[in-house]
Each structure stands twice: as C-alpha cells, then as structure tokens.
Amino acid sequence: MATSALDLLIALDARLADLEATTMLPGSIPRVRQEWGALARASLQLLQARPRHSDDSARRLEALLNSLAAAPGEYPLPAPGTGLVAITATIGCTAEVMRVRTVASPAAREQAGDAIRTTLEAALARAARWTQQGFVDADVRPEPEIVRLVGSDADPNRSPALQTWRFIGPSDPGIDGAVSRWESAATETITSPRLVTQLSLQLAAADIALVCASASAVMRIGADAGAFCDTFAVCEALDGAGGSWRQATRWPAELRLGGRASELRLASADLRQYLDDTLRTRDDWKRPDDMFAEVTADQLVAVMHSGLQSAIRVGQHVADELDDLSHGASRVWLDASQMSTPGPIQQVLDSARYEWLPDPAGFHSAEGLHHDSAEAVVRLVHATPQIIAALAIPLDPPRHVDDKGPWETVPVVLDPLRTAQERALLAAIAPADAQANTIGF
C-alpha cells in the first residue's frame, strides 16, 4: 500500500494513543527499558535520514537518544511487548520512507526536516510520560534521559511537505501501482542494449508528457474547486515540461532504432488506462466533484507527485541512452541516402542495396534528440517540487492589519495605571456613532 511520511506520522499518533490507553505491568519494567533502547535507535535513524539545514536544533534530542540507545538490551526484541514496539516500528518505517531519493525544493526539505524533528520529539515526550507514570506506580526510579524527554514541549507538525517522501509499489491499486510497474518496465527496457528501441524511447517520453499533463490538470481543477490557491505558475511549469517531452518524442525520419519492447508497451497501456479511469471522462478531464469524489485533492496531488518522481528517473534514463547513442558505443541507424560517402564506397553500398546503416562515429546524428531530452529532464526537475509547495500555501491568508490606524491616535498618559484604565474603558464602551476610529482589542 502506498505510504508517505505524512501518513506514517499520523499513524504514529494513533499508536501513541493505544499506548496511553494501557497500563504498565510491574514485571514488564526490564522489558520496557530494552524497548526504549530500540526506540532510541529507530529515532536516531529517522533524525539522520531526514533533511537537515544549518539552523537545525536537534542536538539535545540526539544526545538524549544516544544515551538511551547505548543501554544494554536485546535487539531485535522478541515478541510480545508493550505498545512501545509498535511505536518503534512506525518510526523505523518513517526513516525508510525518508531515505527515498526525491527531488524537492530547498524550502520543502527544510519544512520536512523541521516537521520530523518536532513531531518525533512530541511523540517521544508522550511515550516518556507513559513510561514515567508506570515507573512511579511501580515505585521504580525513572531513567534520567526519560525524565528529560518528558519535559519537551514541542508541538507536532503535519507539514504538507512530508507528502514529498512516499513509497509506492507494483501491487498498489490505481495510478500508484501503474506508475510503479511502468517505471520498472521502462528502466529495464531503456537501460538494456538488447531491449532498447526507438519506440521504447518515444513511448517513455510520451508517457512522461502524459503524466505532466495529468498533474497539471489535477492542480488546475483542484484550484477551481477551492482546494488550493492560485496554481498558474505550477501548471505553467508542468505544461512546459510536458511540451518538452512531446518534442523529445519526434524523431527525424532518417533515424531508426529497431527491436521490440513488448513489456513496456503493456505497462504504458496500463498506465494510460488508470490515468483515464481516475482523471478523465470520455474526451475531457473530470469535473472537480467527480475527480475528488473518492480521494481528496491533497491525496491525488501526492499520487501525481509520485508519478512525476518516477518520470524524472525514467526521463534521465532516456537522456542517458540518447547520449550513448550519440557519443557512445551504441549507434542509431541512419538512412543511407542521408550519408555523404566517397564515390567508391557509395557504389559498393548501392550495389549491396543497404538502405540503413549504423550511424558513423563522427556523425552524432542523435545529438538533437539527446539535447531535447536533456532539456526536458531539466524542465521536469524544475516543475515537480512546485506541486507540493502549492499545498503549503494557506487558502485564506491572514488579512494584513494596518497599524497606522487608531492605535497611533491614543494619547500617551504619564501614569501607566491611568493609561491601562482608559484603554479598558475605550475597549468596553463604544460611542453611539462608531466610526473607523473605534478601538477594539
């Protein structure tokens, strides 16, 4: 099942609620100490896997976790155990998701890193309070590190940037599974000298253009439905990237690359079918009420973001293969009539009736295709992070308050107490003909 870092942090809250609903048994205290060692190790892995920036403030938390992780104990711990085991597993899964190679904006990386730190610190504080209460009830001295964790007042953060890091697999339903299967087939086909064909390169480029168009449609229709703010810049970037990939599908008539790529054709057809079923009705995009009937706009944007991440990886393979076809050992086939060869050689070729020949080493006939695909990759990498950034923009930004209004008209009184009394009186009693100069708190 497709899972994002945001999904796992929401699940972590549920695991903590389950833990807090239980009572620690006195005989389980040694086991609880062992579980805290495992929890500390998993938490350290998550802190190390998350994006970090220069203003990061997790050193105190890391020092506490290092002290707990160094405690002796069994690892991995045998079942059964307390609810701390489920919390440890959830944090460990989040660390694995955060290791996914993802193209994201610097702002999204900072937001995700801060959100992971604050949410983890808040979660550990809740688990520490449960543990401390159990130790107190059993008249056992709490661990100093756990006591320090209890004192944390961090607020959990559910930043939309956490949807940038997401796992998808071939068995997932809907677009997620189709994208995963398509990426696998495209990667295997394009990177194999035995399987790669002109059709496979053109088909992969066309599929990437389709994913860009689908993501743009989701953003535009979501904005029309009021789910997002203005997405003009995002859609423009996605449309530009899609146009670049459509250009990359156009091969000159004099170039050919033979072979068969049946697995990619099937995966491509599968992807297009799922995109049609989810996003389109007949010959047009679905209306907002239909498109977001089963999933929210935010969730569908996360799905399309995963598709764009896969498209980036496949697109890079396309560009690399065309680079190899231009400058490496592999060669495209060139229409023999387009080759200017010395007279005797041309006579031999004509007599042998060769219509297509491997591109000569100095011709670089596929250089234009390589340039188009490399430019398309750059545009796609630029456009992809913007769709998650659009989720973080508040729908109703706070209205700007003009402090040059009535606040500056209040006379300053030397007696601070009289000043406070007069302000309270003005706030409580409004004049009969209240105008713009009325003061309120």
N, C-alpha and C positions, 0 to 999 in steps of 0.2 A: 504494500500500500504506500502511495506517495506520502512523504513526510517532510515537513520543513522544520527549521529550528524553532519557528514560532509555535508550530503545533506541539512540539515536544515541551516547550516551556509552559504552555497551557496545561499539558498533561502532567507536568511536574507539580503544578498547583493542586491537581486532583489527588496525586499520590501523597502530598503533604497533608491534605485534609483526611485521607484514610489513616495516616499515621497518627494524627492528633486525636482521632476517634478511638484509639486503642489505649490500653494501659500496659505499662511495662511490668513484666513479671520479675520478681526479685532474682530468680535463678537465671535470668537471661542477661544479667548485667555484664558478665565477662564476654558474652557473645556481642552485646551492643558495643563494647569497646573495640572489638575486632571489626565490626561493621563500620564504625566511624573511621577506622584506618582505610578501609576500602572506599568509603565515601570521599575521604580527603584525596585519595589518589585520583579518583574519577574527576573530582572537581578541579584538581590541578591540571589534568589533561584538557579539560574544557577551557580553562583560562589560557593555556598555551595554544590551543587551536584557534581561538577567536582572534579577529583582527585587533591590533593594538596600535596606539598612537602615542605621541610624545607626552600628552597630558594624562596618561593612564595612571590611575590611583589604586591599583590592586595589590601593592606590595605588602601592606599589612595583612590582607586576607591570605596572600600566598605564604607569608611567614607562618601564620597560624596553621594553615593546611599542611605545610611541610612538617611541622611539629607533630601533627596528628598522624600523617602518613608514615612517619618513622616509627610509630608504635609497633611492637611485635604483634603478630597475629597470623592466622591462616589466610592465604589468598591464592585462588578464589575461595570464597566461603561456601561450605556445604549447606544445602537447604535442610530444613526450613529455617527461617529467620524472622526478624521483625520487619516492619514497613520500611526501615532504612535501606533494605536490599532493593526494593522497587525504586526508591529514590535514586540510589546509586546507578541502577540500570538505566533510568531515564536520563540522568546526567551523562553517562557514558555514551548513550546513543546521540545525544546532542553534540558531544565532542566529535563523533564520527561525521555527523552532518556538516559541522563547521569546517571539516577538512576537505570538503568538496571544492574542487577548483572552480571558481566562479568569477566572472567578470562583473565587477561592481564599482560604483563611483567611490571616491575617497570619503565623501560625506556618508554614504551608506555603510561603509566599513567602520567608520567611527561610531555611528549610531548603533550598529550591531554589536560592536565590541563593548560599548558602554552598557547596552541593554543586557548582554550576557552577564557582565560583572555585577550589576545592581540586582538582577533577578536571582543570580546564584547566591549572592550574599544574603538577600532576604530569605531565600529558601533554607540556607544553612542556619540562619538565626531561628527560624521556626522549628527546624529539626533539633537544634540545640536546646530550645526551651522545653520541648517534649522530653528530651533526654535528661535535662537538669531536674525537671519535676519528678521523673522516675527515680533518679538517684536520691533526691531529697526524701521521697516517700519510703525508700528502702533504707534510709539512714546511711547512705554511701556518699563519700566525698566526691563531688564532680571534678572532672578534668579541668585544669586551668584554661586550656585552649577552648573548651566548650563554653566555659563561663564567659570568655571574651567574645565568642561568636554570638552569644545571647544578647550582648549589648549593642549589636548592629541595628541601625535604624534605616537601612537602605530601603528604598521603595522599588518594587519590581517594575520593570519597564517592558512593555509589549510593542517595541518599535516595529513598524511595517518593514523596515529593512531586513528583519530576520527572515522574511519570506524569500530573500535572495538565495539563501542556502537551503537547498531542497534535494531530497533523494527521490528518484523515480526508477522504476524497473519494468522489464518487459511484460510482467504479468499484471501490471496496474490497469485498471479499467480506463476507458475513454482515451482522451488525447495523450495523457501521460504515457500509457503503455505503448501507443502507436509511435510516439516520438522516440521512446527508448529503443523499440525494435528497428525503427528507421535509422537511428544513429549507428546502431551496431552493424546493420547491413551495409550502410553507406561507407562506414570506416573500413570494414573488411574488404569491400569491393574496390574502393578507390586506392587503398594502400597496397593492393596486391598487383604486381606486374602482370599476373596471369589473368586477372579478372577485370581490371580497369578498362573501360571502353569510352568512346565518345558519348554514347547515350548515357552512361552512368554519370559522367561529369556534368552533362547538360541537365540530366534529371535531378541530380543533387542541387544544382544551382536553382533550378525552377522550384524545387520543394522549399528551399530557403526563402525564396521570394514569396512563396505562398504563406509561410509561417510569419514573415514580416507583415504581409497584408492582413493576416488574421489578427495578429497582435494589435495592429493599428486600428482595426475595426472594433475590437473589444474596448480599447481605450476611448475611442470616439463615442461609441454607443453608451459606454459607462458614464462618460461626461454628460451626454444628452439625458441620461436617466437621473442625473444628480448625484451619482456615486463618487465622482472625482471633480476636482476643479478643472480649469481650462487645460486641455491636453493638446493644444495646437502644436506646440514645439515638439512634443513626443511623437505625435502622429506624423509630423513632417519629417522627423529623423528616420522613423521606421519606413515611411514611404520612399524616402531617398535611398535607404539601404536596399529595399526591395527592388527599386528600379535598377540599382547597380547589379543585383544578382540576375535580373531579367536580361540585362545587357551581356552578362557572362554566359548566358545560355546560347548566344548567337555565334556559332562557329562559321568561319569563312567557308564557302562552298568547296574550296580547293584543299581543305584539310579533312582527314579522316583518322579514326582510331577504332579498329574493328574489335570483334569479340562479342561475348554475351554476358549479361548481368541480370539473370532472372530473379535472384533473391532480392536485389534492390528494387526491381520493378514491382515485385509483390509488396514489399514494405512501403514503397512510395504510394501505391494504390490504397493500402491500408490506412496510411496517414491521411491522405486526402479524404477518404470516406469518413473518418472520425471527425476531421475538421468540418466537413459538410454537415454531418449529423448534429454537431454541437452548436455550430455558429451560423449556419445558413438554412434558408427555407426556399426551395425552388431555385430561383436565379438571383437572390439578393440575400443580404445579411438579415438575421433575425431581428425583430423588434426588441427593445430593452426588456419588456415583460417576459418575453419568451426566452431570450438569451440567458437571463439571470433567474429563471424560474426554479432551477434545481441547485444551482451554486450561486454564491454571492459574487458581486463584481470583483471584490478583492481576491477571492479564491480563483476566479477564472484568469485574472491578471497573473497570479502566481503560476498557474498552469502554462500560460503563454510565455512567461519569463523562462521557465524550464525549457520550453521548446526553442527559444532563442539561444539559450546557453548551448543546447545540443547543436543548433545551427552554426554557431560560432566554431565549434570543434570540427564539424563536418566541413564547413567553409574553409578552414585552414588546411584541411587535407586536400581539398580541391585545388587551392592555390599552390600547395607544395607539389602536387602531382603535375600541374601545368608548368611549374618551374622546372621540374625534372624533364618534362617533355621538350622544353625549350633549350635547357642547358646541360642536362644530364645524359646518362647512357640510353635511356628510353627515348623513342622517337615517334612522333606522329607520322602519318603517311601523307604525302603531298602529291597532288595531281601532277603527273609527269609533264603535262603541257605547260605548267607554270614554271618549270625548271629550265634555266638557260645553261646548257651544257655545250662543250666543244663539239664541233661538227661530227668527227668520227664516233664519239661516244653516243651522240644523239642518234646517229644512223643505226648503231648496234641496238639501242633501246627501242627504236622504231621497228626494227626487224623482229625483235623479240616480243613486240606488242605489249610492253609494260605500260599500263595506264596509271598505276600508282606506285610510288617509290618511297622508301624511308626518307624522311627529311634530312638533307645533308647537314653535316655537323656545323657548318658556318651559316646556315640559313636562318635559324631561330624563328621558324615560321609561326610557332605558337606563342611568341613573346607578347603579342597583343592580347591574347586570351589570358595569359598569366597576369598582365598588368590590370586587366578588367577585374579578375577575381581577387587579386591582392587589394585593389581599391575597394571592392565590395566588402571584404573582410573588415577593413578599417572602418567603413561606414556602419557596419553591423555592430562592431565592438563599441562604437560611439553611441549608437541608439539604444542598445539593450539595457544599460543601467537606468536609463531615464524612466522606464515604465514603473519600476519600483519606487523611484524617487517621487513620482506623481502621487503615490498612495500616502506619502507622509505630509502632503500639503493639506492643512485643515480646510474643510468645506466652507466654514463661516469664520474667516479670520477675525480676531478681535478688533473692534472698531477703535480707531485712533482717538484718543482723548486730547483735546486742545487745552493744555494747561495755562494758556494765556487768557482764560476766561475769568469767571468771577473770583477764582482763588486769589488773584492779584489785587482785587478791589477791597479785600478785608483790611481795615486799618490795624496796624500793629500797636498793641497796648503794652505799656511797660510792665504792668502787673500780670505775670503768667496765669495766675488763677482767674483773674477777671477775663483774660483772653479766652480761656477754656470755657468759662460760663457763657460768654457772649456767643461763641461758636455753637455751643449746645442750644442756646435759645434760637439762634438763626436756623439751625437744622430742624428744630421741633415745630416752630411756628412759621408758616408760610404766609406771606401777605395775600390779601384778597385778590389783587390783580397780579398773580405770579407771572413774571416775565422771564426772559433768558437769564437774568442776573440772580435768580433764586439759587441759594447754596444748599446742597444736599450731601450727605455722607453715605 
